[in-house]
Amino acid sequence: MKRVLLLVTLCACAMDPEVDSTEQAATTAFANDKTAFDFFVAKGLTSFQAAGIVGNLDQESGVDPTIAQYGGGPGRGIAQWSVGGRWDTGTDSVAHYANQQGQSIYSLNLQLEFIWWELTQIGYGYSQLQATTNVTDATLAFMDKYEICGTCASAQRIAYAKDVLDAYGQIDYGASYVSQSWPLATDPLVIHCGEKIAAEITLKNTGTKPWDSDTRLGTTEPRDRASMFAGDDWISPNRPAGIEGTVAPGESGTFKFSFQAPSGDACVPGTYHEHFGVVEENVAWFSDNAMGGPADDQIEAQLQVVPADPSAQPPDGSDPTDPTQGAESAGGCNAGGGGAGVLLLIAVLPLRRRRR
């Protein structure tokens, strides 16, 4: 316990490893970016998490294992560990680790392995990094918890990370449109108060990872909002449906759910827009990778809510969509033990798919 506390103290006090911003701004590609990116992907991180680390290393050192901090500061190596601290002091330093491994302290692979050792054995934000779902959050998690920098230039780190992801990243999770249960058009889906209309959409797995029960359709615009059309078959108010079984890369999967309009006083006629995206729960939204898709505004349903059909209303004016109301005759007797039959008119609406 004392060993860990000592490391945190040294890092917080000595780590301010910025490389000259003018020098860094000259390019966004560094010779060792792919080597570092591939290293962290091979360790089991997602493409965007690996890119987040490399974006930080680009800002720190250009991923140069021999570099010293600009202006004569204490930073050394690809992560700019501090002289008198994590670079060369104590049993948890780069120098001690290199000696144990029988490698040069200036070896790129040795320094990458030391980063991984620090992340997994000591901490420095490993759990926070694993919890990220996009490249921006991954970059910031590594910056805040591992680099613990002074003047961080976070926007530049994120820009480097995005460049790395675009250049070398595979699409872990991606989807493309295949078909839906209603025709593509701009006409609204007319839905009566209290009505429930079945729907489904089929998408192709364009990523490198299989889909499973955690691959779900989620509400967007904004993300995770509670939908007023959530049916009783939805997983939750912001998750219409998930994949059953598994869908391998290159195969297609179908999300099945329903639109259910509110009833009674909760039903307000008008035109509404529903947007959906695809999310791997606790991992990533597919659209966070620019090549993953679909974009948050691409899967859209326009729903026109109208009152229940007046011709189907019973003579006493009760609302047949309200389960608390029964249909009674003028004399107050129950008419056959049930309400008047209601004919629901269903119009099929196309889900407008925005193309870019």
Summary of the structure (lengths in Angstrom):
residues: 356
radius of gyration: 28.2
end to end distance: 54.1
largest distance: 97.4
contacts: 1168
relative contact order: 0.12
helix: 30%
strand: 20%
